[in-house]
Amino acid sequence: MSANLDTATAPNSAMLPRVALEDVQLDIDPKSYQTFYNRTPFGFTHNLHRLDIFQFDSISELLDRYTGASNDYYVAGSAAAAGSAFFDAPHIKLTPKEAIHQLHERPTRILLKRLENHDDRFRKLLDLIIKRIRSIPGGLGDQPILRIQSSLFITSAASTTPLHFDPEVGFFAQIEGDKTYHVYSPDDVREEDLEDFYVRGKVSIGQLDIEQRDPGKEQVYNLSAGHGFHQPQNAPHWVETCGSRSISYSCVFETKADRALGRTRAFNYYERKLGMRPTPPGQNSKLDNVKAEAIIPDRLARKVIGRIRHT
């Protein structure tokens, strides 16, 4: 399945007039949002690439703020292939400031995490994006958000990020250059794989076998500046850049309901370990709630669970 967006006529963002943070727009089709939010990827357009904070001079200044903040950035080379293990890509022992000057020398991927902790303007941008999303009927609505963060991806040409999934709901915006995003719906992931991931209780990436993906469920987004797409929680995806440097922005969050769903899957993991066939989430909401609540407070249950895990 293809969701290709025409990039041939995309304007150079450096030549476009700037917009103020208060004028940020996410042009999301309400019908697509109401129907597909956190279920199926869908595309949208935006004007984030016209903000001052995403111009290259401003990004260069932002990189200085990451000096000494090694937990908030990741610098690596390109994966050998889309199906490679995520952390098999060579780690590059450079700071983001050093690495950005070497993008033309070797395939390099720079990830800046938690932008809002390093520049208050990104905190304001996050707040505005969530406000825009909440204003569309359906979808997120007034659900409490328990965790939210933004990231910036700076990637050299001809680089590959291998297949994985993330435990958050995401809105992804292309700022500069072209990037091809291969993404699948969350229902392409087996419950067993999700249970194994959520039982760890950690925020990380989920590794999957690309050979087990259903080609009929793949959507391909050819993103240029001003285009973006919605990535549901647990949606498998892999990414490749084209012939020039790429800069992308993401806003990801986890709601109270999203986190409860993860706990339900953790409960199902232990049921499966006992030889049971757990009811998949979504088929019985009352049972889902009981499982989600049971996985938190009962320390005795945790001790029993720990014994089960090691049998």
C-alpha positions in Angstrom: 0.0 0.0 0.0 1.5 3.4 -0.9 0.9 6.8 0.5 3.5 8.6 -1.6 3.6 12.3 -1.5 5.0 14.3 -4.5 8.2 16.0 -3.5 9.2 17.3 -7.0 7.6 20.7 -6.5 8.4 21.1 -2.8 9.7 24.6 -2.2 13.1 25.3 -0.6 12.2 26.0 3.1 15.1 28.5 3.3 13.4 30.7 0.8 10.0 30.6 2.5 8.8 33.4 4.8 9.1 32.6 8.5 6.2 32.0 10.8 5.9 32.6 14.5 5.5 29.7 17.0 1.9 30.9 17.7 1.1 30.4 14.0 2.1 26.7 13.9 -0.2 24.6 11.7 -0.8 20.9 11.4 -3.2 20.5 8.5 -4.8 17.2 9.5 -7.9 15.9 7.8 -10.5 15.5 10.5 -12.1 12.4 9.0 -8.7 10.7 8.7 -7.9 11.7 12.3 -11.2 10.5 13.7 -11.0 7.2 11.8 -7.3 6.3 12.0 -5.8 7.9 15.1 -3.5 5.4 16.8 -4.8 2.7 14.5 -3.4 3.3 11.0 -0.8 5.8 9.7 -2.0 8.8 7.8 -0.3 11.8 6.2 -0.7 15.5 6.8 1.0 18.8 5.9 2.4 21.4 8.3 4.4 24.6 8.4 7.0 23.7 11.1 9.8 24.0 8.5 9.2 27.7 8.4 9.9 28.3 12.1 13.1 30.0 13.1 14.0 27.2 15.5 14.3 24.8 12.6 16.6 26.9 10.5 20.1 25.5 10.3 21.8 28.3 12.1 19.4 27.9 15.0 19.9 24.1 15.0 23.7 24.6 15.1 23.3 26.7 18.3 21.0 24.0 19.7 23.8 21.4 19.3 26.0 23.4 21.7 23.5 22.8 24.4 23.9 19.0 24.1 27.5 19.1 25.1 27.9 16.9 28.1 24.3 15.6 27.8 25.2 12.2 26.4 21.9 10.6 27.7 20.0 13.0 25.4 21.6 12.2 22.1 22.6 9.3 19.9 25.1 9.3 17.0 25.4 6.2 14.8 26.1 5.2 11.3 23.7 3.8 8.8 22.3 0.3 9.2 23.5 -2.2 6.7 19.9 -3.1 5.7 16.3 -2.4 6.7 16.2 -5.8 8.5 19.4 -5.3 10.5 19.3 -5.4 14.3 18.7 -1.8 15.5 21.9 -1.4 17.6 24.2 -3.3 15.1 24.7 0.0 13.3 28.2 1.4 14.2 28.2 3.8 17.1 30.0 7.0 16.3 31.9 8.5 19.2 31.3 12.1 18.3 29.1 14.8 19.9 26.3 16.0 17.7 28.2 19.3 17.1 31.2 17.3 15.8 29.1 14.8 13.8 27.1 17.4 11.9 30.2 18.7 10.2 31.0 15.2 9.0 27.6 14.2 7.5 29.2 14.4 4.0 32.1 12.1 4.9 30.1 9.0 6.0 26.5 7.9 6.5 25.6 9.4 9.9 22.4 9.5 12.0 22.1 12.1 14.8 19.2 11.9 17.2 18.6 14.8 19.6 16.2 13.7 22.4 14.1 15.8 24.8 14.5 19.1 22.9 12.2 20.8 25.3 14.7 20.3 28.1 17.4 22.2 26.2 15.4 25.1 24.7 12.2 26.5 26.1 10.9 27.3 22.6 10.6 23.5 21.9 8.5 23.2 25.1 6.2 25.9 23.8 6.1 24.1 20.4 5.1 20.8 22.1 2.3 22.5 24.0 1.0 24.1 20.8 1.1 20.9 18.8 -0.9 19.1 21.5 -3.3 21.9 21.6 -3.8 21.7 17.9 -4.3 17.9 18.1 -6.8 18.1 21.0 -8.8 20.6 19.0 -9.8 18.0 16.4 -12.8 15.9 17.5 -12.1 12.3 18.4 -8.6 10.8 18.8 -6.6 12.1 21.7 -9.4 14.3 23.0 -8.8 15.2 26.7 -7.0 12.0 27.6 -4.3 12.6 30.2 -0.8 12.5 28.8 1.7 10.9 31.2 4.9 11.3 29.1 5.7 13.5 26.2 8.9 14.4 24.4 10.2 15.8 21.1 13.2 14.8 19.0 15.2 16.0 16.1 16.7 13.7 13.5 19.7 15.0 11.5 20.7 12.4 8.9 23.2 12.3 6.0 22.2 11.2 2.6 21.7 7.5 1.7 21.3 6.3 5.4 19.0 3.6 6.7 17.3 3.3 10.1 16.3 -0.4 10.5 12.9 -1.8 11.3 11.6 -1.3 14.8 8.5 0.0 16.7 8.1 2.6 19.4 5.8 2.5 22.5 4.4 6.0 21.9 1.9 7.7 19.7 3.8 10.0 17.3 3.4 12.9 14.9 6.4 13.1 12.5 7.3 16.2 10.5 9.8 16.6 7.7 11.8 19.8 8.0 14.5 19.6 5.4 15.5 17.2 2.6 13.7 14.1 1.5 13.1 10.9 3.6 11.2 7.7 2.7 9.3 6.2 5.6 8.1 2.6 5.4 5.5 2.0 8.1 3.0 -0.7 8.9 -0.1 -0.7 11.0 0.2 -1.9 14.6 -2.0 -4.9 13.9 0.9 -6.3 11.9 2.7 -7.1 15.1 1.9 -10.4 16.9 0.5 -10.1 20.4 3.4 -12.4 21.6 6.0 -9.9 20.4 4.2 -7.0 22.1 3.8 -8.9 25.3 7.5 -9.7 25.4 8.3 -6.1 24.9 5.9 -4.6 27.5 6.8 -7.1 30.2 10.1 -5.3 30.5 8.5 -2.1 31.6 11.1 0.1 29.9 10.8 2.8 27.3 12.9 1.6 24.4 12.6 0.4 20.8 11.0 -2.9 19.9 13.0 -5.2 17.6 11.1 -7.1 14.9 11.8 -9.5 12.1 11.3 -7.7 8.8 10.6 -11.0 7.0 7.4 -11.5 9.1 5.9 -8.2 8.0 2.9 -8.3 5.6 3.8 -6.3 2.5 0.1 -5.6 2.0 0.1 -3.5 5.2 3.1 -1.4 4.3 2.6 2.3 3.6 5.3 4.3 2.0 5.6 8.1 2.7 8.0 10.0 0.5 8.4 13.0 2.8 9.7 16.5 1.9 9.7 19.7 3.9 6.2 20.6 4.9 4.9 17.0 4.9 4.4 14.6 7.8 2.5 11.6 9.0 0.9 10.1 12.1 2.6 7.1 13.6 0.4 4.9 15.9 1.8 3.3 19.0 3.7 0.1 18.1 3.6 0.7 14.3 6.6 -1.0 12.8 8.7 1.2 10.5 12.0 1.7 8.8 13.5 4.8 7.2 15.8 5.7 4.4 17.1 9.1 3.4 17.6 10.2 -0.2 20.3 12.2 -2.0 20.8 15.0 0.6 20.9 15.8 4.3 17.6 15.2 6.1 16.2 17.0 9.1 13.0 15.7 10.8 11.1 16.5 14.0 8.9 14.2 16.0 6.5 14.7 18.9 5.7 11.5 20.8 3.5 10.9 23.8 2.0 8.2 26.0 -1.4 8.6 27.5 -2.8 7.0 30.6 -4.8 4.6 28.4 -1.7 3.7 26.3 0.3 2.9 29.4 -2.6 0.8 30.8 -2.7 -1.2 27.6 1.0 -2.0 28.0 0.4 -3.3 31.5 -2.5 -5.5 30.1 -0.1 -7.0 27.6 2.5 -7.6 30.4 -0.2 -9.4 32.4 -1.0 -11.5 29.2 2.7 -12.4 29.0 2.6 -14.1 32.4 -0.7 -15.9 31.5 1.0 -17.2 28.4 3.9 -18.4 30.5 1.5 -20.4 32.6 0.2 -22.1 29.4 -3.0 -20.0 29.2 -4.4 -18.3 26.1 -4.9 -14.7 27.1 -7.7 -12.6 25.6 -6.1 -10.0 23.3 -6.5 -6.4 24.4 -9.6 -4.6 23.0 -11.9 -7.6 23.1 -13.0 -7.1 26.7 -12.4 -3.7 28.2 -13.4 -4.7 31.7 -11.0 -7.6 31.7 -8.3 -5.3 30.2 -8.8 -2.9 33.1 -8.6 -5.6 35.7 -5.3 -6.9 34.2 -3.8 -3.4 34.0 -4.6 -2.6 37.6 -3.4 -6.0 38.9 0.1 -5.5 37.4 0.8 -2.4 39.5 0.2 -2.6 43.3 0.4 -6.3 44.2 4.0 -6.9 45.4 3.2 -10.5 46.2 2.0 -11.1 42.6 5.3 -9.5 41.4 7.3 -12.0 43.4 5.2 -14.9 42.0 5.6 -13.4 38.5 9.3 -13.3 39.0 9.4 -17.0 39.8 7.3 -17.7 36.7 9.7 -15.8 34.5 12.6 -18.0 35.6 10.9 -21.4 35.2 
